[in-house]
């Protein structure tokens, strides 16, 4: 079960009385941008892993046919 919250939700729960509204919005925007970048790299990593696995299986099966 995944009980994780987004960083922007966590920032909204923090006492930010010492920050201006603009500073809070900037922090949320930066956090959302960082989450998007991490998610993009994770998806790219999964896609690359999938392609490499397909290439590996095709190479193994083609070499096995020649044996």
N, C-alpha and C positions, 0 to 999 in steps of 0.2 A: 504494500500500500504506500502510495506516495503522498506524504503530508507536507511537501515543500511548498513554500510560498515564493512568489516572485520578489525580487529585490525592491521593486517599487511599492509592493504591499508592505514590506518590512519598513521601508523609509516612512511611509504614511503612519505607521504605528509608533514611530520614535517621537519623543518630545523634542520638537524643533522650534521651540518658542524663541530661541536666540537667533534663528535664521529668518530671513525675509521670505515671503512667499515665492519670490523669483528664485532664490537660492534652492528652495525645496523642489521647485519645478525643474530646475537645472539638474539637480541630483537625481531626480526620477528619470529624466530624459537620458542622462548618461548611463544609469543603471539598465534601462530598457535597451539601449544601444549595445551595451556590453553583453547582455543576455542574448540578444539577436546574433551577435558575432560568434559567441560560443556555440549557440545552436547551429549556426551555419557551418562552422568547422566540424562539429560532431556529425552533421549530416553528410558533409563531404568525406569525412573519414569512413563512414559506413558505406558510402557509394564506392569509394576506391577499394575498400576491402572486398566488396561484392564483385567488382570487376576483376580484381586479381584472382579471386577464387574461381570465377568462371574461366579465366584464361588458363589457370593452373589445371583445372579439370579437363579442359579441351586439349592441352598439351600432353597430359598423362594418358588420356584415352587414345590420342593419335599415335603416341609412341608405343602403346601397348598393342596396337593393331599391327605394327611392323615387326613385332617380336616373334 
